Amino acid sequence: MTFSIVYVSSANHLFSTEELAALLETSRRNNARTGVTGMLLYKDGNIMQVLEGEEAEVRALFGRVRRDPRHHDVIVML
């Protein structure tokens, strides 16, 4: 069964196109290793992300995401 976490947060600064591309590249590489999929929406410093996969992997990833200094005010929606 697939486990999901959906959260919103606020970026500490407005991400450039290059920063978003680098984040996407790193995320794709790391998530492929653990079988995690999802979607990240970003607009004007606002972030919404869905993480899906095996529960242990998703929870571990979310723990790292929550501590990421590039954003704050992480709120779990689901």
TORNU-231262 format. One record per residue (C-alpha): residue number from 1; residue in three letters; x, y, z. Coordinates in steps of 0.02 Angstrom, whole numbers. Layout:
> NUM Ala X Y Z $
...
REM end
This chain:
> 1 Met 0 0 0 $
> 2 Thr 64 173 -45 $
> 3 Phe 90 298 95 $
> 4 Ser 76 486 62 $
> 5 Ile 121 647 149 $
> 6 Val 63 816 83 $
> 7 Tyr 137 974 158 $
> 8 Val 151 1160 127 $
> 9 Ser 292 1277 176 $
> 10 Ser 370 1445 139 $
> 11 Ala 538 1467 54 $
> 12 Asn 668 1569 146 $
> 13 His 703 1661 -18 $
> 14 Leu 630 1661 -192 $
> 15 Phe 706 1515 -288 $
> 16 Ser 783 1550 -456 $
> 17 Thr 749 1440 -606 $
> 18 Glu 924 1368 -586 $
> 19 Glu 894 1326 -402 $
> 20 Leu 731 1239 -443 $
> 21 Ala 812 1140 -584 $
> 22 Ala 953 1084 -467 $
> 23 Leu 826 1033 -334 $
> 24 Leu 728 932 -462 $
> 25 Glu 884 844 -526 $
> 26 Thr 943 797 -351 $
> 27 Ser 769 743 -296 $
> 28 Arg 743 632 -448 $
> 29 Arg 910 546 -421 $
> 30 Asn 884 519 -234 $
> 31 Asn 701 469 -246 $
> 32 Ala 736 341 -382 $
> 33 Arg 849 249 -260 $
> 34 Thr 713 236 -127 $
> 35 Gly 560 216 -237 $
> 36 Val 481 380 -179 $
> 37 Thr 377 478 -303 $
> 38 Gly 279 638 -288 $
> 39 Met 254 814 -348 $
> 40 Leu 321 983 -295 $
> 41 Leu 227 1144 -333 $
> 42 Tyr 316 1309 -312 $
> 43 Lys 247 1485 -338 $
> 44 Asp 314 1649 -269 $
> 45 Gly 401 1568 -121 $
> 46 Asn 257 1452 -77 $
> 47 Ile 288 1265 -82 $
> 48 Met 167 1119 -86 $
> 49 Gln 233 943 -102 $
> 50 Val 163 767 -110 $
> 51 Leu 278 623 -63 $
> 52 Glu 223 443 -99 $
> 53 Gly 297 272 -74 $
> 54 Glu 333 145 61 $
> 55 Glu 290 220 229 $
> 56 Ala 464 203 306 $
> 57 Glu 547 285 155 $
> 58 Val 422 427 145 $
> 59 Arg 435 464 331 $
> 60 Ala 625 462 323 $
> 61 Leu 625 580 174 $
> 62 Phe 499 695 255 $
> 63 Gly 609 705 410 $
> 64 Arg 751 768 301 $
> 65 Val 635 886 205 $
> 66 Arg 568 958 368 $
> 67 Arg 745 1002 424 $
> 68 Asp 796 1079 257 $
> 69 Pro 852 1259 291 $
> 70 Arg 786 1321 123 $
> 71 His 608 1332 192 $
> 72 His 511 1357 354 $
> 73 Asp 335 1346 427 $
> 74 Val 310 1167 367 $
> 75 Ile 129 1116 390 $
> 76 Val 71 938 356 $
> 77 Met -95 942 264 $
> 78 Leu -120 754 242 $
REM end
